[in-house]
Amino acid sequence: MSDFLTPDSALETRAIHAGQGFDPATGAVNPPVHFSSTFVQDGIGGFRGGYEYARGGNPTRDHLQELLASLEGGEVAYSFASGLAAEDALLRAVLKPGDHVVMGNDVYGGTHRLVNRVFVPWGVHLDTVEMGDLDAVRAAVKPGETRVLWVETPSNPLMKVTDIAGLAQIGRDAGAIVVVDNTFASPYLQQPLSLGADVVVHSTTKYLGGHSDLLGGAVILKDRELAEKVGFIQFGVGAVSSPFDAWLTMRGIKTLPVRMDRHSTNAQALAERLVGHAKIDRVYYPGLPEHPGHDIAAKQMRSFGGMISLGLTGGGDAARKLAESTRLFQLAESLGGVESLIGYPTEMTHASVKGTALEVPDNIVRLSVGLENLDDLTADLLGALDRL
């Protein structure tokens, strides 16, 4: 961390400076990107700065990892080639055959697919539950078996809200690790580790990168012993982020606070405008007072983020048509970039959970509300609704 930063430095300041001190050799404000795959040794085993080979360590990746740990208030962070690579390494480090995972019943389809189709055949047991119902979570926990409580809040795509502090207490009582996927909120809006969670994961592709031009993931941990296990898996398996993707992520994070403020204000105003529309059965957005979990979200989030889902009154046909009719809202997977996107989860991001408890209703479309002019976004969406 730069010597002028302290643990009390605001997140907006740390986003620009943590892990990103100027280059001492040239004074360049931005640290250089280290593209080298290997590093000259001062004699056998004499590593300069601890660097030997890029899979084991790279200065650019280390800068990003320092930044991520600072933003989330963790002790150690690791930067991966993708969000799923990050989740896989964490789960490998934690689980063994016979262990039990309790997961929210509304999460990213790829996360459920990873556990259900990779770890379950290996011998891990999986149950899904309504994470917003803490009594249901307690009932799902198996003493001596449950190793991981996995939660997204807000969740993908139904925007369900979980009381992180309450869930963390259940995890502590059961001896389970509480993992929060903080991708939708970002560390600017929500700090799961400060609320008692043990681990935070991210798809850095999304809000942290913020420009739809990189692929990456991250794991941030409080416990150094567990962090060493994750670090070994990363080194042994090798799913590390590239130097350029790490640099792009740092570049994106510099503007994270101002971007999240605009994402949130645009989404809040748009959600309020869509409530009561004749062709919309329900607006899923935590910033709406009628949204289940709104009060909890208001306590544990700075604001409510840029993701909205809509339930269309006309069912799946209307949802498909809407997803294919907007102009500013471009039809694409992913989220969290400066541009607005629209998706049809049941056939796109969540196709892999069809036939499970996580199956997404076919009348749902998901919006990633970008930074464009709010009036233009509103006109685009209302115009597409009028054409249904």
C-alpha positions in Angstrom: 0.0 0.0 0.0 1.3 3.5 -0.8 2.9 5.0 2.2 0.4 7.9 2.4 -2.6 5.5 2.7 -3.9 4.3 6.1 -6.6 1.7 7.0 -8.9 4.7 7.5 -8.3 6.1 4.0 -11.7 6.3 2.1 -12.5 3.6 -0.5 -12.6 6.2 -3.2 -8.9 7.1 -2.4 -7.8 3.5 -2.0 -9.4 2.6 -5.4 -7.0 5.0 -7.1 -3.8 4.5 -5.0 -3.7 1.1 -3.2 -1.2 -1.2 -4.9 -0.7 1.5 -7.6 2.2 3.6 -6.4 4.1 5.5 -9.1 7.0 3.7 -10.8 10.2 4.5 -8.8 12.5 4.1 -11.8 10.7 6.7 -14.0 8.1 8.4 -11.9 5.3 7.1 -14.2 2.0 7.6 -12.5 0.7 4.3 -13.7 2.8 1.2 -12.7 4.1 -0.6 -15.8 2.6 -3.8 -17.1 5.0 -6.7 -16.6 4.6 -9.0 -19.6 7.5 -11.3 -18.8 6.8 -15.0 -18.4 10.0 -15.7 -16.5 12.4 -13.8 -14.3 16.3 -13.9 -14.1 17.6 -15.3 -10.9 20.6 -14.1 -9.0 22.0 -17.6 -8.7 20.0 -20.7 -8.3 17.0 -20.0 -6.0 18.0 -16.3 -5.8 14.7 -14.7 -6.8 14.5 -11.0 -7.4 11.6 -9.7 -5.4 10.4 -13.3 -5.0 9.6 -13.7 -8.7 10.5 -16.9 -10.6 7.9 -17.7 -13.2 4.7 -15.9 -14.1 2.3 -18.6 -13.0 3.7 -18.3 -9.5 3.8 -14.6 -9.4 3.8 -11.4 -11.5 4.3 -7.8 -10.3 1.2 -6.5 -12.1 -1.0 -9.2 -10.7 0.4 -8.6 -7.2 -0.5 -4.9 -7.5 -4.1 -5.8 -8.4 -4.2 -8.3 -5.5 -3.1 -5.7 -3.0 -5.8 -3.4 -4.4 -8.5 -6.0 -4.1 -7.6 -6.9 -0.6 -7.7 -3.2 0.4 -11.1 -2.6 -1.2 -12.7 -5.6 0.5 -10.9 -5.3 3.8 -9.3 -8.7 3.5 -5.9 -10.0 4.4 -5.1 -11.7 1.1 -6.5 -11.6 -2.4 -5.9 -13.7 -5.5 -6.6 -12.7 -9.1 -7.8 -15.4 -11.4 -8.4 -15.9 -15.1 -12.2 -15.9 -14.6 -14.8 -15.7 -11.9 -15.4 -19.4 -12.2 -11.7 -20.2 -12.0 -11.7 -18.2 -8.7 -14.7 -20.1 -7.3 -13.2 -23.5 -8.4 -9.9 -22.8 -6.6 -11.7 -21.8 -3.4 -13.9 -24.8 -3.4 -11.0 -27.2 -4.1 -9.2 -25.6 -1.2 -12.1 -26.0 1.2 -14.0 -29.2 0.2 -13.4 -32.9 0.3 -15.7 -35.8 -0.7 -18.6 -36.1 1.8 -18.7 -32.4 2.6 -22.0 -30.4 2.3 -22.6 -27.1 0.5 -25.7 -24.9 1.1 -26.3 -22.5 -1.7 -28.9 -19.8 -2.4 -31.7 -20.9 -4.7 -31.0 -17.9 -6.9 -27.4 -17.6 -8.0 -25.4 -17.3 -11.2 -26.1 -20.4 -13.3 -22.4 -21.1 -13.8 -21.8 -21.2 -10.1 -24.5 -23.8 -9.5 -23.3 -25.8 -12.6 -19.7 -25.8 -11.2 -20.8 -27.3 -7.9 -23.6 -29.5 -9.2 -21.8 -31.0 -12.2 -18.1 -30.9 -11.1 -18.1 -31.2 -7.3 -21.2 -33.3 -6.7 -19.9 -36.2 -8.9 -16.7 -35.9 -6.8 -18.7 -36.7 -3.7 -19.8 -33.3 -2.4 -23.4 -32.9 -1.3 -25.4 -29.8 -2.4 -28.6 -28.3 -1.1 -30.2 -25.1 -2.3 -32.3 -22.9 0.0 -34.0 -19.5 0.3 -31.1 -17.6 1.8 -33.3 -14.7 2.8 -35.0 -17.0 5.2 -32.5 -17.6 8.0 -34.6 -20.2 9.6 -34.6 -22.2 6.4 -30.8 -21.9 6.2 -30.5 -23.2 9.8 -32.7 -26.1 8.9 -30.6 -26.9 5.8 -27.3 -26.9 7.7 -26.0 -30.3 8.7 -23.9 -30.2 11.8 -20.4 -31.7 11.2 -21.0 -31.9 7.4 -21.9 -28.4 6.1 -18.6 -26.8 5.1 -19.7 -23.9 2.9 -22.7 -21.4 2.9 -22.7 -19.8 -0.5 -24.6 -16.6 -1.1 -25.2 -13.9 -3.7 -26.7 -10.7 -2.5 -28.3 -9.1 -4.4 -28.8 -12.4 -6.3 -28.7 -13.2 -10.0 -31.2 -12.6 -11.6 -34.1 -12.2 -9.1 -32.3 -9.7 -6.9 -32.9 -11.6 -3.6 -31.3 -10.0 -0.5 -29.6 -11.9 2.2 -28.8 -10.7 5.7 -25.0 -11.2 5.6 -24.4 -10.7 9.3 -27.2 -13.1 10.2 -25.9 -15.7 7.8 -22.4 -15.3 9.1 -23.6 -16.1 12.6 -25.2 -19.3 11.3 -22.0 -20.2 9.6 -19.9 -19.6 12.8 -22.3 -21.7 14.8 -22.1 -24.6 12.3 -18.4 -24.3 11.7 -19.0 -23.5 8.0 -17.3 -21.0 5.8 -19.6 -18.2 4.6 -18.8 -17.1 1.0 -20.4 -14.0 -0.5 -20.3 -13.4 -4.3 -20.1 -9.6 -4.2 -20.1 -9.2 -8.0 -23.5 -7.4 -8.3 -22.8 -4.9 -5.5 -19.0 -4.4 -5.7 -16.9 -3.4 -2.7 -18.0 0.1 -3.1 -21.6 -0.7 -2.3 -21.2 -3.6 0.1 -18.5 -4.9 2.4 -19.3 -8.6 3.3 -16.1 -9.3 5.3 -16.9 -6.4 7.6 -20.4 -8.0 8.2 -18.9 -11.3 9.2 -18.4 -13.2 6.0 -15.2 -15.3 5.6 -14.6 -15.0 1.9 -15.6 -12.8 -0.9 -15.5 -13.8 -4.6 -15.9 -11.7 -7.7 -16.2 -11.9 -11.4 -13.8 -8.9 -12.0 -15.1 -9.0 -15.6 -18.1 -7.1 -14.3 -18.2 -3.9 -12.2 -14.6 -4.0 -11.1 -13.3 -4.0 -14.7 -16.3 -2.0 -15.8 -15.7 -1.7 -19.5 -16.5 -5.1 -21.0 -12.9 -5.6 -22.2 -11.4 -8.2 -19.8 -12.0 -11.6 -18.2 -11.1 -12.2 -14.6 -12.1 -13.3 -11.1 -10.9 -12.8 -7.6 -11.0 -14.4 -4.1 -10.5 -12.2 -1.1 -10.0 -13.9 2.3 -9.7 -12.9 6.0 -8.0 -16.2 7.1 -4.3 -16.5 6.1 -4.3 -20.3 6.6 -7.1 -20.8 4.2 -5.5 -18.2 1.9 -2.4 -20.3 1.7 -4.5 -23.3 0.5 -6.2 -21.2 -2.2 -2.8 -19.8 -3.2 -1.4 -23.3 -3.6 -4.3 -24.4 -5.7 -3.8 -21.3 -7.9 -0.1 -22.1 -8.3 -0.6 -25.8 -8.8 -3.5 -25.5 -11.3 -2.5 -22.2 -12.9 -5.7 -20.3 -13.7 -4.1 -16.9 -13.1 -5.1 -13.6 -14.6 -2.9 -12.3 -17.4 -0.8 -9.2 -16.7 -2.8 -7.1 -19.2 -6.1 -8.2 -17.7 -4.8 -7.4 -14.2 -3.8 -4.0 -15.5 -7.1 -3.4 -17.1 -8.9 -4.3 -13.9 -6.8 -1.8 -11.9 -7.6 0.8 -14.5 -11.3 0.1 -14.2 -11.3 0.1 -10.4 -10.0 3.7 -10.4 -13.4 4.9 -11.5 -15.4 2.2 -9.6 -17.0 4.6 -7.1 -18.2 7.2 -9.6 -19.4 4.5 -11.9 -21.3 2.7 -9.2 -23.0 6.0 -8.1 -24.2 6.6 -11.7 -25.2 2.9 -12.2 -27.3 3.1 -9.0 -29.0 6.4 -9.7 -29.9 5.4 -13.2 -31.2 2.0 -12.1 -33.2 3.5 -9.2 -34.9 6.0 -11.4 -35.6 3.5 -14.2 -37.0 0.9 -11.7 -39.3 3.5 -10.2 -40.5 4.5 -13.7 -41.3 0.9 -14.6 -43.3 0.1 -11.6 -47.0 -0.2 -12.5 -46.4 -0.4 -16.2 -49.2 -2.4 -17.8 -46.9 -4.9 -19.5 -44.7 -5.5 -16.4 -45.9 -7.9 -13.8 -43.1 -7.1 -11.4 -39.9 -5.0 -11.1 -37.1 -6.8 -9.2 -34.9 -4.1 -7.7 -33.7 -3.8 -4.1 -34.1 0.0 -4.1 -37.8 -0.3 -4.3 -39.5 -0.1 -0.8 -41.8 -3.0 -1.7 -38.9 -5.3 -2.8 -38.4 -8.2 -0.3 -35.3 -7.5 1.6 -35.3 -3.8 0.9 -34.7 -2.8 4.5 -31.8 -5.3 4.9 -30.2 -4.0 1.6 -30.6 -0.4 2.9 -28.6 -1.3 6.0 -25.8 -3.3 4.4 -25.4 -1.5 1.1 -24.4 2.1 0.3 -27.0 2.2 -2.6 -28.7 -0.5 -4.6 -26.6 -1.1 -7.7 -27.3 -1.2 -11.4 -29.1 -4.5 -11.9 -32.8 -4.8 -12.5 -34.9 -7.7 -13.6 -38.4 -7.5 -15.0 -41.3 -10.0 -15.0 -43.4 -9.5 -18.2 -47.2 -9.9 -18.0 -47.1 -11.5 -21.5 -45.0 -14.5 -20.3 -42.0 -15.9 -22.2 -43.0 -14.7 -25.6 -43.1 -11.1 -24.4 -39.8 -11.4 -22.5 -38.1 -12.8 -25.6 -39.5 -10.1 -27.8 -38.5 -7.3 -25.4 -34.9 -8.7 -25.1 -34.6 -8.6 -28.9 -36.3 -5.2 -29.4 -34.3 -2.7 -27.4 -31.5 -0.6 -29.1 -29.5 1.1 -26.3 -29.9 -1.9 -24.2 -27.9 -4.4 -26.2 -28.7 -8.1 -26.2 -25.6 -9.8 -24.6 -24.5 -11.8 -21.7 -22.4 -10.3 -18.9 -23.1 -7.1 -17.0 -21.4 -4.2 -15.1 -20.0 -2.3 -18.1 -20.5 1.3 -18.9 -22.9 0.3 -21.6 -26.5 -1.0 -20.9 -27.2 -4.6 -21.7 -30.3 -6.8 -21.7 -30.5 -10.5 -21.3 -33.0 -13.4 -21.2 -31.6 -15.5 -18.3 -33.5 -18.7 -18.9 -31.9 -19.2 -22.3 -28.6 -17.3 -21.7 -26.9 -16.9 -18.3 -29.0 -19.5 -16.5 -29.7 -22.1 -19.2 -27.7 -24.6 -17.2 -30.1 -24.6 -14.2 -33.2 -25.5 -16.2 -35.0 -28.4 -14.4 -33.5 -27.5 -11.0 -34.8 -25.4 -8.1 -32.9 -22.5 -9.6 -34.8 -22.5 -12.9 -35.6 -18.9 -13.9 -39.2 -18.1 -14.9 -39.4 -17.6 -18.7 -41.0 -14.2 -18.3 -37.9 -12.7 -16.8 -35.5 -10.3 -18.6 -32.4 -8.9 -16.8 -31.1 -5.4 -17.3 -27.6 -4.1 -16.6 -28.2 -0.4 -16.5 -25.2 1.5 -17.8 -24.0 5.1 -17.7 -25.9 6.5 -20.6 -28.4 9.4 -20.3 -31.3 8.3 -18.2 -33.9 9.8 -20.5 -32.4 7.9 -23.5 -32.4 4.6 -21.6 -36.0 5.2 -20.4 -37.2 6.0 -23.9 -35.5 3.0 -25.4 -37.1 0.6 -22.9 -40.5 2.2 -22.9 -40.5 2.2 -26.7 -39.7 -1.5 -26.8 -42.5 -2.2 -24.3 -44.9 -0.3 -26.4 -44.0 -2.5 -29.4 -44.9 -5.7 -27.6 
